[in-house]
Amino acid sequence: MPQANNLKDYGMPTVWAAPDIEVAHLVTPSPATRIGAKGAGEDGCIATSTVLMGAVEDALRPFGVKVMDTMLFPARVHALLQQAVRAAST
């Protein structure tokens, strides 16, 4: 049962309420590679950008836009669209 009736009475946790954490590193070479190297979870990051690039390219397919890099800021997508429109009009 909640002890605070509203958010004003609810005590927000701070850094002072956090427990002490001890960090230790344990090095274990991978037996699957000659030099013992391991991945660091890059797979999840790589697939995400590829999927986003494909989604933007698919959405702009009627304009002939080809997405060739991961810089998908709104201004960059707009520039890609303008380039495709200019190329189509020539």
A tleap script that builds the chain and sets N, CA, C and O, in Angstrom:
source leaprc.protein.ff14SB
mol = sequence {
  NMET PRO GLN ALA ASN ASN LEU LYS ASP TYR
  GLY MET PRO THR VAL TRP ALA ALA PRO ASP
  ILE GLU VAL ALA HIE LEU VAL THR PRO SER
  PRO ALA THR ARG ILE GLY ALA LYS GLY ALA
  GLY GLU ASP GLY CYS ILE ALA THR SER THR
  VAL LEU MET GLY ALA VAL GLU ASP ALA LEU
  ARG PRO PHE GLY VAL LYS VAL MET ASP THR
  MET LEU PHE PRO ALA ARG VAL HIE ALA LEU
  LEU GLN GLN ALA VAL ARG ALA ALA SER CTHR
}
set mol.1.N position { 0.844 -1.177 0.000 }
set mol.1.CA position { 0.000 0.000 0.000 }
set mol.1.C position { 0.891 1.244 0.000 }
set mol.1.O position { 1.800 1.350 0.824 }
set mol.2.N position { 0.646 2.171 -0.901 }
set mol.2.CA position { 1.476 3.376 -0.958 }
set mol.2.C position { 1.386 4.190 0.325 }
set mol.2.O position { 0.317 4.314 0.921 }
set mol.3.N position { 2.518 4.741 0.741 }
set mol.3.CA position { 2.538 5.555 1.952 }
set mol.3.C position { 2.441 7.035 1.626 }
set mol.3.O position { 2.169 7.844 2.512 }
set mol.4.N position { 2.658 7.402 0.372 }
set mol.4.CA position { 2.548 8.807 -0.035 }
set mol.4.C position { 1.213 9.003 -0.745 }
set mol.4.O position { 0.826 8.195 -1.588 }
set mol.5.N position { 0.519 10.074 -0.401 }
set mol.5.CA position { -0.785 10.344 -1.001 }
set mol.5.C position { -0.688 11.111 -2.311 }
set mol.5.O position { -1.627 11.104 -3.107 }
set mol.6.N position { 0.448 11.776 -2.539 }
set mol.6.CA position { 0.613 12.549 -3.764 }
set mol.6.C position { 2.101 12.611 -4.112 }
set mol.6.O position { 2.946 12.161 -3.338 }
set mol.7.N position { 2.412 13.168 -5.274 }
set mol.7.CA position { 3.805 13.213 -5.700 }
set mol.7.C position { 4.646 14.183 -4.867 }
set mol.7.O position { 5.865 14.029 -4.784 }
set mol.8.N position { 4.009 15.173 -4.254 }
set mol.8.CA position { 4.753 16.113 -3.409 }
set mol.8.C position { 5.317 15.405 -2.181 }
set mol.8.O position { 6.423 15.715 -1.737 }
set mol.9.N position { 4.579 14.477 -1.646 }
set mol.9.CA position { 5.019 13.740 -0.464 }
set mol.9.C position { 5.925 12.565 -0.819 }
set mol.9.O position { 6.591 12.009 0.055 }
set mol.10.N position { 5.953 12.189 -2.076 }
set mol.10.CA position { 6.752 11.048 -2.504 }
set mol.10.C position { 8.218 11.441 -2.513 }
set mol.10.O position { 8.594 12.410 -3.172 }
set mol.11.N position { 9.036 10.715 -1.805 }
set mol.11.CA position { 10.459 11.035 -1.747 }
set mol.11.C position { 11.177 10.547 -2.998 }
set mol.11.O position { 11.269 9.342 -3.236 }
set mol.12.N position { 11.678 11.468 -3.786 }
set mol.12.CA position { 12.408 11.094 -4.997 }
set mol.12.C position { 13.779 10.550 -4.603 }
set mol.12.O position { 14.467 11.153 -3.779 }
set mol.13.N position { 14.182 9.425 -5.176 }
set mol.13.CA position { 15.511 8.900 -4.862 }
set mol.13.C position { 16.595 9.822 -5.418 }
set mol.13.O position { 16.445 10.393 -6.498 }
set mol.14.N position { 17.660 9.954 -4.683 }
set mol.14.CA position { 18.784 10.781 -5.111 }
set mol.14.C position { 20.038 9.924 -5.121 }
set mol.14.O position { 20.004 8.745 -4.771 }
set mol.15.N position { 21.128 10.522 -5.521 }
set mol.15.CA position { 22.395 9.808 -5.532 }
set mol.15.C position { 22.781 9.364 -4.125 }
set mol.15.O position { 23.472 8.359 -3.957 }
set mol.16.N position { 22.344 10.095 -3.136 }
set mol.16.CA position { 22.692 9.763 -1.746 }
set mol.16.C position { 21.928 8.540 -1.251 }
set mol.16.O position { 22.340 7.918 -0.272 }
set mol.17.N position { 20.831 8.183 -1.902 }
set mol.17.CA position { 20.059 7.006 -1.501 }
set mol.17.C position { 20.545 5.741 -2.218 }
set mol.17.O position { 20.132 4.635 -1.870 }
set mol.18.N position { 21.410 5.899 -3.206 }
set mol.18.CA position { 21.895 4.746 -3.972 }
set mol.18.C position { 22.934 3.971 -3.170 }
set mol.18.O position { 23.711 4.561 -2.419 }
set mol.19.N position { 22.948 2.680 -3.324 }
set mol.19.CA position { 23.958 1.885 -2.605 }
set mol.19.C position { 25.339 2.068 -3.234 }
set mol.19.O position { 25.456 2.441 -4.401 }
set mol.20.N position { 26.357 1.808 -2.464 }
set mol.20.CA position { 27.713 1.832 -2.994 }
set mol.20.C position { 27.871 0.676 -3.978 }
set mol.20.O position { 27.404 -0.434 -3.723 }
set mol.21.N position { 28.520 0.938 -5.080 }
set mol.21.CA position { 28.722 -0.079 -6.100 }
set mol.21.C position { 30.212 -0.290 -6.285 }
set mol.21.O position { 30.968 0.665 -6.465 }
set mol.22.N position { 30.621 -1.519 -6.240 }
set mol.22.CA position { 32.016 -1.851 -6.476 }
set mol.22.C position { 32.127 -2.437 -7.880 }
set mol.22.O position { 31.425 -3.391 -8.216 }
set mol.23.N position { 33.005 -1.869 -8.693 }
set mol.23.CA position { 33.191 -2.325 -10.067 }
set mol.23.C position { 34.452 -3.161 -10.146 }
set mol.23.O position { 35.514 -2.761 -9.671 }
set mol.24.N position { 34.318 -4.320 -10.750 }
set mol.24.CA position { 35.472 -5.189 -10.961 }
set mol.24.C position { 35.431 -5.693 -12.398 }
set mol.24.O position { 34.354 -5.941 -12.939 }
set mol.25.N position { 36.572 -5.842 -13.002 }
set mol.25.CA position { 36.666 -6.347 -14.364 }
set mol.25.C position { 37.268 -7.743 -14.338 }
set mol.25.O position { 38.277 -7.991 -13.678 }
set mol.26.N position { 36.641 -8.631 -15.055 }
set mol.26.CA position { 37.115 -10.001 -15.147 }
set mol.26.C position { 37.429 -10.272 -16.610 }
set mol.26.O position { 36.534 -10.218 -17.454 }
set mol.27.N position { 38.663 -10.557 -16.915 }
set mol.27.CA position { 39.084 -10.775 -18.294 }
set mol.27.C position { 39.103 -12.272 -18.571 }
set mol.27.O position { 39.837 -13.026 -17.933 }
set mol.28.N position { 38.290 -12.687 -19.524 }
set mol.28.CA position { 38.276 -14.084 -19.958 }
set mol.28.C position { 38.289 -14.110 -21.480 }
set mol.28.O position { 37.296 -13.744 -22.107 }
set mol.29.N position { 39.387 -14.532 -22.081 }
set mol.29.CA position { 39.452 -14.586 -23.536 }
set mol.29.C position { 38.430 -15.570 -24.109 }
set mol.29.O position { 38.115 -16.592 -23.500 }
set mol.30.N position { 37.928 -15.236 -25.279 }
set mol.30.CA position { 36.977 -16.119 -25.945 }
set mol.30.C position { 37.704 -17.308 -26.558 }
set mol.30.O position { 38.717 -17.132 -27.234 }
set mol.31.N position { 37.203 -18.498 -26.333 }
set mol.31.CA position { 37.825 -19.666 -26.962 }
set mol.31.C position { 37.432 -19.799 -28.436 }
set mol.31.O position { 37.978 -20.645 -29.145 }
set mol.32.N position { 36.490 -18.973 -28.902 }
set mol.32.CA position { 35.991 -19.095 -30.269 }
set mol.32.C position { 36.851 -18.368 -31.299 }
set mol.32.O position { 36.669 -18.576 -32.499 }
set mol.33.N position { 37.778 -17.523 -30.863 }
set mol.33.CA position { 38.629 -16.799 -31.809 }
set mol.33.C position { 40.097 -17.036 -31.479 }
set mol.33.O position { 40.440 -17.352 -30.340 }
set mol.34.N position { 40.956 -16.884 -32.471 }
set mol.34.CA position { 42.384 -17.140 -32.259 }
set mol.34.C position { 43.012 -16.169 -31.263 }
set mol.34.O position { 43.886 -16.548 -30.484 }
set mol.35.N position { 42.551 -14.890 -31.296 }
set mol.35.CA position { 43.166 -13.905 -30.398 }
set mol.35.C position { 42.362 -13.665 -29.128 }
set mol.35.O position { 42.733 -12.829 -28.304 }
set mol.36.N position { 41.266 -14.392 -28.967 }
set mol.36.CA position { 40.474 -14.273 -27.751 }
set mol.36.C position { 39.519 -13.090 -27.738 }
set mol.36.O position { 38.925 -12.783 -26.704 }
set mol.37.N position { 39.364 -12.415 -28.892 }
set mol.37.CA position { 38.509 -11.218 -28.950 }
set mol.37.C position { 37.036 -11.591 -28.860 }
set mol.37.O position { 36.621 -12.659 -29.310 }
set mol.38.N position { 36.262 -10.699 -28.275 }
set mol.38.CA position { 34.820 -10.872 -28.150 }
set mol.38.C position { 34.124 -9.635 -28.685 }
set mol.38.O position { 34.730 -8.568 -28.776 }
set mol.39.N position { 32.873 -9.771 -29.034 }
set mol.39.CA position { 32.063 -8.624 -29.406 }
set mol.39.C position { 31.594 -7.897 -28.170 }
set mol.39.O position { 31.688 -8.410 -27.054 }
set mol.40.N position { 31.083 -6.689 -28.379 }
set mol.40.CA position { 30.616 -5.895 -27.241 }
set mol.40.C position { 29.158 -5.495 -27.404 }
set mol.40.O position { 28.737 -4.462 -26.883 }
set mol.41.N position { 28.389 -6.297 -28.118 }
set mol.41.CA position { 26.974 -5.993 -28.285 }
set mol.41.C position { 26.686 -5.042 -29.419 }
set mol.41.O position { 25.656 -4.368 -29.405 }
set mol.42.N position { 27.563 -4.965 -30.401 }
set mol.42.CA position { 27.372 -4.032 -31.506 }
set mol.42.C position { 26.195 -4.421 -32.399 }
set mol.42.O position { 25.610 -3.560 -33.055 }
set mol.43.N position { 25.849 -5.683 -32.430 }
set mol.43.CA position { 24.819 -6.147 -33.356 }
set mol.43.C position { 23.507 -5.374 -33.215 }
set mol.43.O position { 22.892 -5.016 -34.219 }
set mol.44.N position { 23.087 -5.121 -32.013 }
set mol.44.CA position { 21.838 -4.387 -31.820 }
set mol.44.C position { 21.901 -2.979 -32.372 }
set mol.44.O position { 20.901 -2.480 -32.889 }
set mol.45.N position { 23.033 -2.334 -32.278 }
set mol.45.CA position { 23.178 -0.965 -32.787 }
set mol.45.C position { 23.208 -0.925 -34.310 }
set mol.45.O position { 22.615 -0.039 -34.924 }
set mol.46.N position { 23.892 -1.878 -34.912 }
set mol.46.CA position { 24.051 -1.880 -36.362 }
set mol.46.C position { 22.712 -2.117 -37.051 }
set mol.46.O position { 22.384 -1.431 -38.019 }
set mol.47.N position { 21.951 -3.065 -36.570 }
set mol.47.CA position { 20.677 -3.381 -37.206 }
set mol.47.C position { 19.699 -2.220 -37.124 }
set mol.47.O position { 18.933 -1.990 -38.060 }
set mol.48.N position { 19.715 -1.494 -36.029 }
set mol.48.CA position { 18.779 -0.379 -35.859 }
set mol.48.C position { 18.970 0.681 -36.918 }
set mol.48.O position { 17.994 1.120 -37.526 }
set mol.49.N position { 20.197 1.104 -37.156 }
set mol.49.CA position { 20.425 2.159 -38.143 }
set mol.49.C position { 20.084 1.666 -39.548 }
set mol.49.O position { 19.562 2.432 -40.358 }
set mol.50.N position { 20.370 0.404 -39.846 }
set mol.50.CA position { 20.045 -0.141 -41.156 }
set mol.50.C position { 18.538 -0.161 -41.381 }
set mol.50.O position { 18.065 0.176 -42.467 }
set mol.51.N position { 17.793 -0.550 -40.373 }
set mol.51.CA position { 16.333 -0.586 -40.481 }
set mol.51.C position { 15.779 0.823 -40.688 }
set mol.51.O position { 14.882 1.020 -41.508 }
set mol.52.N position { 16.305 1.803 -39.952 }
set mol.52.CA position { 15.832 3.179 -40.112 }
set mol.52.C position { 16.155 3.725 -41.498 }
set mol.52.O position { 15.330 4.405 -42.107 }
set mol.53.N position { 17.355 3.429 -41.997 }
set mol.53.CA position { 17.721 3.878 -43.338 }
set mol.53.C position { 16.776 3.269 -44.372 }
set mol.53.O position { 16.323 3.960 -45.285 }
set mol.54.N position { 16.483 1.992 -44.232 }
set mol.54.CA position { 15.566 1.327 -45.160 }
set mol.54.C position { 14.160 1.889 -45.078 }
set mol.54.O position { 13.486 2.018 -46.100 }
set mol.55.N position { 13.706 2.223 -43.880 }
set mol.55.CA position { 12.357 2.771 -43.714 }
set mol.55.C position { 12.236 4.144 -44.371 }
set mol.55.O position { 11.239 4.433 -45.033 }
set mol.56.N position { 13.251 4.988 -44.187 }
set mol.56.CA position { 13.220 6.322 -44.807 }
set mol.56.C position { 13.282 6.188 -46.324 }
set mol.56.O position { 12.543 6.863 -47.041 }
set mol.57.N position { 14.155 5.322 -46.810 }
set mol.57.CA position { 14.259 5.128 -48.258 }
set mol.57.C position { 12.956 4.579 -48.831 }
set mol.57.O position { 12.524 4.994 -49.906 }
set mol.58.N position { 12.333 3.651 -48.116 }
set mol.58.CA position { 11.061 3.089 -48.571 }
set mol.58.C position { 9.965 4.152 -48.602 }
set mol.58.O position { 9.164 4.196 -49.536 }
set mol.59.N position { 9.931 5.004 -47.586 }
set mol.59.CA position { 8.913 6.061 -47.533 }
set mol.59.C position { 9.092 7.076 -48.657 }
set mol.59.O position { 8.119 7.638 -49.160 }
set mol.60.N position { 10.343 7.306 -49.045 }
set mol.60.CA position { 10.623 8.303 -50.086 }
set mol.60.C position { 10.883 7.663 -51.447 }
set mol.60.O position { 11.374 8.332 -52.356 }
set mol.61.N position { 10.562 6.389 -51.599 }
set mol.61.CA position { 10.767 5.686 -52.862 }
set mol.61.C position { 10.080 6.363 -54.049 }
set mol.61.O position { 10.660 6.395 -55.134 }
set mol.62.N position { 8.856 6.910 -53.889 }
set mol.62.CA position { 8.225 7.580 -55.040 }
set mol.62.C position { 9.046 8.758 -55.579 }
set mol.62.O position { 8.869 9.162 -56.729 }
set mol.63.N position { 9.929 9.300 -54.764 }
set mol.63.CA position { 10.747 10.436 -55.190 }
set mol.63.C position { 12.133 9.993 -55.672 }
set mol.63.O position { 12.931 10.822 -56.111 }
set mol.64.N position { 12.422 8.686 -55.593 }
set mol.64.CA position { 13.707 8.178 -56.034 }
set mol.64.C position { 14.846 8.454 -55.074 }
set mol.64.O position { 16.004 8.504 -55.491 }
set mol.65.N position { 14.542 8.634 -53.798 }
set mol.65.CA position { 15.583 8.931 -52.805 }
set mol.65.C position { 16.345 7.651 -52.471 }
set mol.65.O position { 15.742 6.604 -52.237 }
set mol.66.N position { 17.670 7.744 -52.452 }
set mol.66.CA position { 18.539 6.656 -52.017 }
set mol.66.C position { 19.265 7.111 -50.760 }
set mol.66.O position { 19.987 8.107 -50.797 }
set mol.67.N position { 19.091 6.413 -49.661 }
set mol.67.CA position { 19.746 6.741 -48.398 }
set mol.67.C position { 21.048 5.955 -48.329 }
set mol.67.O position { 21.043 4.724 -48.354 }
set mol.68.N position { 22.166 6.678 -48.241 }
set mol.68.CA position { 23.472 6.025 -48.269 }
set mol.68.C position { 24.265 6.196 -46.978 }
set mol.68.O position { 25.365 5.654 -46.869 }
set mol.69.N position { 23.742 6.932 -45.994 }
set mol.69.CA position { 24.444 7.056 -44.716 }
set mol.69.C position { 23.435 7.148 -43.587 }
set mol.69.O position { 22.234 7.285 -43.820 }
set mol.70.N position { 23.931 7.072 -42.369 }
set mol.70.CA position { 23.045 7.019 -41.204 }
set mol.70.C position { 22.669 8.383 -40.655 }
set mol.70.O position { 21.945 8.459 -39.662 }
set mol.71.N position { 23.130 9.447 -41.259 }
set mol.71.CA position { 22.782 10.786 -40.778 }
set mol.71.C position { 21.363 11.129 -41.230 }
set mol.71.O position { 21.172 11.726 -42.290 }
set mol.72.N position { 20.387 10.757 -40.438 }
set mol.72.CA position { 18.993 10.932 -40.818 }
set mol.72.C position { 18.313 12.053 -40.042 }
set mol.72.O position { 17.154 11.935 -39.645 }
set mol.73.N position { 19.045 13.136 -39.833 }
set mol.73.CA position { 18.439 14.302 -39.205 }
set mol.73.C position { 17.397 14.875 -40.157 }
set mol.73.O position { 17.525 14.695 -41.368 }
set mol.74.N position { 16.372 15.557 -39.656 }
set mol.74.CA position { 15.347 16.107 -40.542 }
set mol.74.C position { 15.926 16.953 -41.679 }
set mol.74.O position { 15.474 16.847 -42.819 }
set mol.75.N position { 16.908 17.777 -41.382 }
set mol.75.CA position { 17.495 18.614 -42.431 }
set mol.75.C position { 18.170 17.753 -43.503 }
set mol.75.O position { 18.112 18.090 -44.686 }
set mol.76.N position { 18.802 16.657 -43.110 }
set mol.76.CA position { 19.468 15.775 -44.071 }
set mol.76.C position { 18.442 15.049 -44.937 }
set mol.76.O position { 18.638 14.923 -46.145 }
set mol.77.N position { 17.359 14.573 -44.340 }
set mol.77.CA position { 16.305 13.905 -45.106 }
set mol.77.C position { 15.675 14.890 -46.087 }
set mol.77.O position { 15.378 14.537 -47.229 }
set mol.78.N position { 15.475 16.119 -45.638 }
set mol.78.CA position { 14.921 17.152 -46.523 }
set mol.78.C position { 15.863 17.426 -47.690 }
set mol.78.O position { 15.421 17.590 -48.827 }
set mol.79.N position { 17.162 17.476 -47.406 }
set mol.79.CA position { 18.146 17.703 -48.474 }
set mol.79.C position { 18.149 16.545 -49.464 }
set mol.79.O position { 18.260 16.773 -50.669 }
set mol.80.N position { 18.029 15.314 -48.988 }
set mol.80.CA position { 17.960 14.158 -49.880 }
set mol.80.C position { 16.739 14.245 -50.785 }
set mol.80.O position { 16.808 13.942 -51.976 }
set mol.81.N position { 15.631 14.660 -50.206 }
set mol.81.CA position { 14.397 14.805 -50.975 }
set mol.81.C position { 14.535 15.895 -52.027 }
set mol.81.O position { 14.109 15.712 -53.167 }
set mol.82.N position { 15.128 17.031 -51.654 }
set mol.82.CA position { 15.332 18.106 -52.618 }
set mol.82.C position { 16.260 17.674 -53.746 }
set mol.82.O position { 16.007 18.001 -54.906 }
set mol.83.N position { 17.331 16.945 -53.430 }
set mol.83.CA position { 18.252 16.454 -54.460 }
set mol.83.C position { 17.527 15.539 -55.443 }
set mol.83.O position { 17.720 15.640 -56.655 }
set mol.84.N position { 16.693 14.649 -54.913 }
set mol.84.CA position { 15.968 13.720 -55.768 }
set mol.84.C position { 14.985 14.459 -56.673 }
set mol.84.O position { 14.846 14.110 -57.846 }
set mol.85.N position { 14.311 15.463 -56.150 }
set mol.85.CA position { 13.360 16.244 -56.949 }
set mol.85.C position { 14.087 17.016 -58.044 }
set mol.85.O position { 13.623 17.070 -59.183 }
set mol.86.N position { 15.241 17.621 -57.697 }
set mol.86.CA position { 16.045 18.338 -58.701 }
set mol.86.C position { 16.535 17.397 -59.788 }
set mol.86.O position { 16.496 17.735 -60.971 }
set mol.87.N position { 16.999 16.210 -59.389 }
set mol.87.CA position { 17.503 15.254 -60.357 }
set mol.87.C position { 16.391 14.766 -61.284 }
set mol.87.O position { 16.623 14.525 -62.469 }
set mol.88.N position { 15.198 14.623 -60.746 }
set mol.88.CA position { 14.071 14.173 -61.560 }
set mol.88.C position { 13.600 15.238 -62.540 }
set mol.88.O position { 13.055 14.918 -63.596 }
set mol.89.N position { 13.811 16.507 -62.191 }
set mol.89.CA position { 13.331 17.592 -63.052 }
set mol.89.C position { 14.310 17.933 -64.164 }
set mol.89.O position { 13.972 18.713 -65.055 }
set mol.90.N position { 15.520 17.369 -64.137 }
set mol.90.CA position { 16.502 17.669 -65.191 }
set mol.90.C position { 16.459 16.653 -66.296 }
set mol.90.O position { 17.218 16.755 -67.259 }
savepdb mol mol.pdb
quit
